[in-house]
Amino acid sequence: MLLIEQDGPIARVTLNRPEVRNAFDEALIAELTTWAEGVTADGPARVAVLAGAGKMFCAGADLAWMSKMAAYTHEENVRDAQAMSRMFDALDHLPIPLIGRVHGAALGGGVGLAAVCDIVVASEDAAFAFTEVKLGILPAVISPYALAKIGRSAARELFLTGARFSAARAREIGLVHAIGPESEIDRLIAKYVNDLVTSAPQAVAAAKQLIAEVSTRTRTSAPEYTIDAIAERRASPEGQEGMSAFLAKRPPSWISRGSS
């Protein structure tokens, strides 16, 4: 259900259920969680690209899986939601950058996948929708990640209506970062990949942590964290190498380990 290919410094991760539009079920959730929890900051991958096989990125929940949920007890529903929450949390805390390659559509939980990606590149004809209310349920598990991306105002419109919105609108509200014809999105992704692999890998991981940490702190508590963070990075071997390379006008060591 999940294709994983190591392409130099890039881990290419593809949802591989095109017959059901790459919809989630228990097995796909488990496979994606296992992959995400196994990624390390010092592994072979410097960046991951998440895509969907076939005509669509991800249609959300699988219909057969949803039909089983109708008979679940409250406790079974809790366990099921916990498994999905664990998957999104693992993807959100990935120690390497995650790029979403969205084509066709991202619906329901598929929008959640886009929300946990650091960078999203979408085809200009891609469609998005928080479809849960149309089914009488909620975008609950994905809401922390979606709200962090699109904010409360857009969420009030899109969570409540379940309406489809375009890639251009998704870019306007911060869910998507770049759009283009489907034939061009791999070129756009390649540019992002090059920018990422020419950045210091530990600094990139630390920057992800910085964003997560500072966004939850108050203006009075953030400075203590940020002062310690920059002091630690300046004294780190990677920070020392980066500053030395800059002053010596030479490429830093990590570029030879993964740049294109």
BELTA-V251647 format. One line per field, one symbol per residue. psi: psi as a letter, one per 20 degrees, with the letter a starting at -180 (. if undefined). A space follows every 10 residues. Layout:
psi = ???
This chain:
psi = ioppponcjp oooppllhhk kkqqahgggg ghggggiipq hkahpiqqpp rqqbiqfpjc qphhghhhhh jqrghhhghg hhggghghgg hhjpjqqppp npqeqoqchh hgghhiqhpp pqqijqqqpn ighhjjaqlg hihhgghhgi rhghhhghhh hjqqqrhghh hhjjhqhqqr qhiihhgggh gggghgijqp ghhgghhghg ggghiirrhh ighgghghgh gghhiqhggg gghggghilq qrhihijiq.
